[in-house]
């Protein structure tokens, strides 16, 4: 029998994939993560999409900026606990120089979290991002999963229109 958690994760990852396919993503930059692995694996197998890991989130911001300047469609896929690493790059470069980018941040913490070290940070990650004037949105139990692909595509379009980064927080684990 498949556990409800596994079913939820599979459906959530499928919704994220559908949203990124709607965008026509060409590059998936990621920090390796077990919760997001099905999404990355899907795009690693997809024709016309290049996936590659980065060592740190701010490195991904630099690469996404280069992709934006060259008119390519990229996304960064990370954990929310890594956003602190990217804040200087996001605020002093991406925001200042009008770099449109979509960052998908997998939520950590909360019920079922096995790593006690991430709770405090993760619980305030959305507020931290918004305090830096970076637009944020969240996809979790409050948003019907059938709406997730449209929200992801709209977030990408919003970043392009405003020429600013946007972070969409994803609950892939409950």
Phi and psi in degrees as GROMACS dihedral restraints (atoms count N, CA, C in turn):
[ dihedral_restraints ]
;  ai    aj    ak    al  type     phi  dphi    fc
    3     4     5     6     1   -85.0    20    10
    4     5     6     7     1   132.6    20    10
    6     7     8     9     1   -72.9    20    10
    7     8     9    10     1   152.4    20    10
    9    10    11    12     1   -56.7    20    10
   10    11    12    13     1   -35.1    20    10
   12    13    14    15     1   -63.4    20    10
   13    14    15    16     1   -42.6    20    10
   15    16    17    18     1   -66.1    20    10
   16    17    18    19     1   -41.6    20    10
   18    19    20    21     1   -62.8    20    10
   19    20    21    22     1   -46.2    20    10
   21    22    23    24     1   -58.8    20    10
   22    23    24    25     1   -47.6    20    10
   24    25    26    27     1   -61.0    20    10
   25    26    27    28     1   -44.0    20    10
   27    28    29    30     1   -61.2    20    10
   28    29    30    31     1   -44.5    20    10
   30    31    32    33     1   -67.2    20    10
   31    32    33    34     1   -40.4    20    10
   33    34    35    36     1   -65.6    20    10
   34    35    36    37     1   -43.6    20    10
   36    37    38    39     1   -64.0    20    10
   37    38    39    40     1   -38.9    20    10
   39    40    41    42     1   -63.3    20    10
   40    41    42    43     1   -37.1    20    10
   42    43    44    45     1   -67.6    20    10
   43    44    45    46     1   -39.7    20    10
   45    46    47    48     1   -64.5    20    10
   46    47    48    49     1   -44.2    20    10
   48    49    50    51     1   -59.0    20    10
   49    50    51    52     1   -45.6    20    10
   51    52    53    54     1   -60.6    20    10
   52    53    54    55     1   -40.4    20    10
   54    55    56    57     1   -64.3    20    10
   55    56    57    58     1   -43.2    20    10
   57    58    59    60     1   -71.1    20    10
   58    59    60    61     1   -33.8    20    10
   60    61    62    63     1   -66.4    20    10
   61    62    63    64     1   -36.3    20    10
   63    64    65    66     1   -63.4    20    10
   64    65    66    67     1   -33.5    20    10
   66    67    68    69     1   -72.7    20    10
   67    68    69    70     1   -28.3    20    10
   69    70    71    72     1    79.1    20    10
   70    71    72    73     1    39.2    20    10
   72    73    74    75     1   -58.9    20    10
   73    74    75    76     1   138.2    20    10
   75    76    77    78     1  -107.1    20    10
   76    77    78    79     1   -26.4    20    10
   78    79    80    81     1  -134.0    20    10
   79    80    81    82     1   132.8    20    10
   81    82    83    84     1  -119.7    20    10
   82    83    84    85     1   108.6    20    10
   84    85    86    87     1   -97.6    20    10
   85    86    87    88     1   132.2    20    10
   87    88    89    90     1  -148.0    20    10
   88    89    90    91     1   155.2    20    10
   90    91    92    93     1   -98.4    20    10
   91    92    93    94     1   123.5    20    10
   93    94    95    96     1   -52.6    20    10
   94    95    96    97     1   136.0    20    10
   96    97    98    99     1  -155.0    20    10
   97    98    99   100     1   133.9    20    10
   99   100   101   102     1   -68.6    20    10
  100   101   102   103     1   -33.5    20    10
  102   103   104   105     1   -70.0    20    10
  103   104   105   106     1   -36.8    20    10
  105   106   107   108     1   -92.5    20    10
  106   107   108   109     1    -1.0    20    10
  108   109   110   111     1   -54.6    20    10
  109   110   111   112     1   -39.1    20    10
  111   112   113   114     1   -62.6    20    10
  112   113   114   115     1   -34.2    20    10
  114   115   116   117     1   -68.0    20    10
  115   116   117   118     1   -48.4    20    10
  117   118   119   120     1   -62.0    20    10
  118   119   120   121     1   -44.3    20    10
  120   121   122   123     1   -59.8    20    10
  121   122   123   124     1   -39.6    20    10
  123   124   125   126     1   -59.2    20    10
  124   125   126   127     1   -47.0    20    10
  126   127   128   129     1   -76.6    20    10
  127   128   129   130     1   -25.6    20    10
  129   130   131   132     1   -63.6    20    10
  130   131   132   133     1   -31.4    20    10
  132   133   134   135     1   -88.9    20    10
  133   134   135   136     1    -8.4    20    10
  135   136   137   138     1   -82.6    20    10
  136   137   138   139     1   137.0    20    10
  138   139   140   141     1   -69.5    20    10
  139   140   141   142     1   139.7    20    10
  141   142   143   144     1    81.9    20    10
  142   143   144   145     1     4.7    20    10
  144   145   146   147     1  -120.9    20    10
  145   146   147   148     1   132.5    20    10
  147   148   149   150     1  -110.0    20    10
  148   149   150   151     1   125.5    20    10
  150   151   152   153     1  -113.6    20    10
  151   152   153   154     1   137.8    20    10
  153   154   155   156     1  -154.7    20    10
  154   155   156   157     1   144.2    20    10
  156   157   158   159     1   -81.8    20    10
  157   158   159   160     1   154.2    20    10
  159   160   161   162     1  -122.3    20    10
  160   161   162   163     1   157.8    20    10
  162   163   164   165     1   -79.6    20    10
  163   164   165   166     1   -33.0    20    10
  165   166   167   168     1  -141.3    20    10
  166   167   168   169     1   153.5    20    10
  168   169   170   171     1   -63.0    20    10
  169   170   171   172     1   -37.9    20    10
  171   172   173   174     1   -67.4    20    10
  172   173   174   175     1   -27.4    20    10
  174   175   176   177     1   -63.0    20    10
  175   176   177   178     1   -41.7    20    10
  177   178   179   180     1   -63.1    20    10
  178   179   180   181     1   -38.1    20    10
  180   181   182   183     1   -61.6    20    10
  181   182   183   184     1   -42.2    20    10
  183   184   185   186     1   -63.2    20    10
  184   185   186   187     1   -43.2    20    10
  186   187   188   189     1   -66.9    20    10
  187   188   189   190     1   -44.3    20    10
  189   190   191   192     1   -60.2    20    10
  190   191   192   193     1   -36.3    20    10
  192   193   194   195     1   -63.1    20    10
  193   194   195   196     1   -44.8    20    10
  195   196   197   198     1   -61.7    20    10
  196   197   198   199     1   -40.6    20    10
  198   199   200   201     1   -63.7    20    10
  199   200   201   202     1   -42.3    20    10
  201   202   203   204     1   -62.2    20    10
  202   203   204   205     1   -42.0    20    10
  204   205   206   207     1   -65.6    20    10
  205   206   207   208     1   -25.7    20    10
  207   208   209   210     1   -97.8    20    10
  208   209   210   211     1     7.2    20    10
  210   211   212   213     1    75.3    20    10
  211   212   213   214     1    19.4    20    10
  213   214   215   216     1   -94.5    20    10
  214   215   216   217     1   155.7    20    10
  216   217   218   219     1  -100.2    20    10
  217   218   219   220     1   107.3    20    10
  219   220   221   222     1  -126.7    20    10
  220   221   222   223     1   161.6    20    10
  222   223   224   225     1  -142.6    20    10
  223   224   225   226     1   149.2    20    10
  225   226   227   228     1  -112.4    20    10
  226   227   228   229     1   135.4    20    10
  228   229   230   231     1  -122.3    20    10
  229   230   231   232     1   109.7    20    10
  231   232   233   234     1  -140.1    20    10
  232   233   234   235     1   176.3    20    10
  234   235   236   237     1   -88.1    20    10
  235   236   237   238     1   150.7    20    10
  237   238   239   240     1   -62.2    20    10
  238   239   240   241     1   -28.6    20    10
  240   241   242   243     1   -68.9    20    10
  241   242   243   244     1   -12.5    20    10
  243   244   245   246     1   -91.8    20    10
  244   245   246   247     1    -4.2    20    10
  246   247   248   249     1   -63.8    20    10
  247   248   249   250     1   -32.2    20    10
  249   250   251   252     1   -57.9    20    10
  250   251   252   253     1   -35.4    20    10
  252   253   254   255     1   -63.4    20    10
  253   254   255   256     1   -28.1    20    10
  255   256   257   258     1   -96.9    20    10
  256   257   258   259     1    -6.5    20    10
  258   259   260   261     1   -61.3    20    10
  259   260   261   262     1   -40.4    20    10
  261   262   263   264     1   -65.1    20    10
  262   263   264   265     1   -45.6    20    10
  264   265   266   267     1   -63.4    20    10
  265   266   267   268     1   -40.8    20    10
  267   268   269   270     1   -66.2    20    10
  268   269   270   271     1   -43.6    20    10
  270   271   272   273     1   -84.3    20    10
  271   272   273   274     1   -36.7    20    10
  273   274   275   276     1   -93.1    20    10
  274   275   276   277     1   -13.3    20    10
  276   277   278   279     1  -120.1    20    10
  277   278   279   280     1   -66.2    20    10
  279   280   281   282     1   -59.4    20    10
  280   281   282   283     1   -47.2    20    10
  282   283   284   285     1   -69.2    20    10
  283   284   285   286     1   -46.5    20    10
  285   286   287   288     1   -64.2    20    10
  286   287   288   289     1   -33.9    20    10
  288   289   290   291     1  -107.3    20    10
  289   290   291   292     1    16.5    20    10
  291   292   293   294     1    58.1    20    10
  292   293   294   295     1    53.8    20    10
  294   295   296   297     1   -95.9    20    10
  295   296   297   298     1   110.4    20    10
  297   298   299   300     1   -73.6    20    10
  298   299   300   301     1   131.3    20    10
  300   301   302   303     1  -157.9    20    10
  301   302   303   304     1   145.6    20    10
  303   304   305   306     1  -106.7    20    10
  304   305   306   307     1   124.5    20    10
  306   307   308   309     1  -116.8    20    10
  307   308   309   310     1   123.0    20    10
  309   310   311   312     1  -100.8    20    10
  310   311   312   313     1   119.0    20    10
  312   313   314   315     1  -112.9    20    10
  313   314   315   316     1   115.8    20    10
  315   316   317   318     1   -73.8    20    10
  316   317   318   319     1   125.3    20    10
  318   319   320   321     1   -69.0    20    10
  319   320   321   322     1   138.9    20    10
  321   322   323   324     1  -119.8    20    10
  322   323   324   325     1  -179.6    20    10
  324   325   326   327     1    77.5    20    10
  325   326   327   328     1  -168.0    20    10
  327   328   329   330     1    73.8    20    10
  328   329   330   331     1  -171.9    20    10
  330   331   332   333     1   -61.4    20    10
  331   332   333   334     1   139.3    20    10
  333   334   335   336     1    81.6    20    10
  334   335   336   337     1    -0.2    20    10
  336   337   338   339     1   -72.3    20    10
  337   338   339   340     1   128.3    20    10
  339   340   341   342     1   -92.8    20    10
  340   341   342   343     1   -13.7    20    10
  342   343   344   345     1  -106.0    20    10
  343   344   345   346     1   103.3    20    10
  345   346   347   348     1   -64.1    20    10
  346   347   348   349     1   -18.1    20    10
  348   349   350   351     1   -73.4    20    10
  349   350   351   352     1   -16.6    20    10
  351   352   353   354     1   -98.4    20    10
  352   353   354   355     1   -11.1    20    10
  354   355   356   357     1   -56.5    20    10
  355   356   357   358     1   -54.0    20    10
  357   358   359   360     1   -60.3    20    10
  358   359   360   361     1   -44.5    20    10
  360   361   362   363     1   -67.8    20    10
  361   362   363   364     1   -49.7    20    10
  363   364   365   366     1   -61.2    20    10
  364   365   366   367     1   -38.4    20    10
  366   367   368   369     1   -65.3    20    10
  367   368   369   370     1   -20.7    20    10
  369   370   371   372     1  -114.0    20    10
  370   371   372   373     1    10.5    20    10
  372   373   374   375     1   -63.3    20    10
  373   374   375   376     1   -41.9    20    10
  375   376   377   378     1   -63.0    20    10
  376   377   378   379     1   -46.1    20    10
  378   379   380   381     1   -62.6    20    10
  379   380   381   382     1   -37.4    20    10
  381   382   383   384     1   -62.7    20    10
  382   383   384   385     1   -47.5    20    10
  384   385   386   387     1   -61.5    20    10
  385   386   387   388     1   -46.8    20    10
  387   388   389   390     1   -65.1    20    10
  388   389   390   391     1   -32.7    20    10
  390   391   392   393     1   -65.7    20    10
  391   392   393   394     1   -22.0    20    10
  393   394   395   396     1   -89.8    20    10
  394   395   396   397     1     7.5    20    10
  396   397   398   399     1    67.3    20    10
  397   398   399   400     1    24.6    20    10
  399   400   401   402     1   -96.1    20    10
  400   401   402   403     1   128.5    20    10
  402   403   404   405     1   -64.0    20    10
  403   404   405   406     1   138.5    20    10
  405   406   407   408     1  -135.6    20    10
  406   407   408   409     1   151.1    20    10
  408   409   410   411     1  -144.5    20    10
  409   410   411   412     1   157.7    20    10
  411   412   413   414     1  -129.6    20    10
  412   413   414   415     1   136.5    20    10
  414   415   416   417     1  -115.9    20    10
  415   416   417   418     1   113.4    20    10
  417   418   419   420     1  -153.5    20    10
  418   419   420   421     1  -158.2    20    10
  420   421   422   423     1   -59.7    20    10
  421   422   423   424     1   -18.5    20    10
  423   424   425   426     1   -79.4    20    10
  424   425   426   427     1   -14.2    20    10
  426   427   428   429     1  -115.2    20    10
  427   428   429   430     1   120.1    20    10
  429   430   431   432     1   -54.8    20    10
  430   431   432   433     1   135.8    20    10
  432   433   434   435     1   -59.6    20    10
  433   434   435   436     1   -30.0    20    10
  435   436   437   438     1   -66.7    20    10
  436   437   438   439     1   -14.4    20    10
  438   439   440   441     1   -90.3    20    10
  439   440   441   442     1   -14.5    20    10
  441   442   443   444     1   -56.2    20    10
  442   443   444   445     1   -48.5    20    10
  444   445   446   447     1   -57.6    20    10
  445   446   447   448     1   -41.2    20    10
  447   448   449   450     1   -66.0    20    10
  448   449   450   451     1   -37.8    20    10
  450   451   452   453     1   -65.2    20    10
  451   452   453   454     1   -43.1    20    10
  453   454   455   456     1   -63.0    20    10
  454   455   456   457     1   -45.6    20    10
  456   457   458   459     1   -63.6    20    10
  457   458   459   460     1   -40.8    20    10
  459   460   461   462     1   -65.3    20    10
  460   461   462   463     1   -38.3    20    10
  462   463   464   465     1   -63.3    20    10
  463   464   465   466     1   -42.7    20    10
  465   466   467   468     1   -61.7    20    10
  466   467   468   469     1   -45.9    20    10
  468   469   470   471     1   -62.1    20    10
  469   470   471   472     1   -39.1    20    10
  471   472   473   474     1   -62.1    20    10
  472   473   474   475     1   -44.0    20    10
  474   475   476   477     1   -60.8    20    10
  475   476   477   478     1   -41.7    20    10
  477   478   479   480     1   -65.9    20    10
  478   479   480   481     1   -44.2    20    10
  480   481   482   483     1   -66.2    20    10
  481   482   483   484     1   -43.1    20    10
  483   484   485   486     1   -88.3    20    10
  484   485   486   487     1   -11.9    20    10
  486   487   488   489     1    56.1    20    10
  487   488   489   490     1    47.5    20    10
  489   490   491   492     1  -139.7    20    10
  490   491   492   493     1   156.7    20    10
  492   493   494   495     1   -71.9    20    10
  493   494   495   496     1   152.0    20    10
  495   496   497   498     1  -137.4    20    10
  496   497   498   499     1   141.4    20    10
  498   499   500   501     1  -113.2    20    10
  499   500   501   502     1   124.3    20    10
  501   502   503   504     1  -108.1    20    10
  502   503   504   505     1   118.3    20    10
  504   505   506   507     1   -85.2    20    10
  505   506   507   508     1   131.2    20    10
  507   508   509   510     1  -118.2    20    10
  508   509   510   511     1   129.5    20    10
  510   511   512   513     1   -94.7    20    10
  511   512   513   514     1   103.4    20    10
  513   514   515   516     1  -106.4    20    10
  514   515   516   517     1     4.3    20    10
  516   517   518   519     1  -116.2    20    10
  517   518   519   520     1    -6.6    20    10
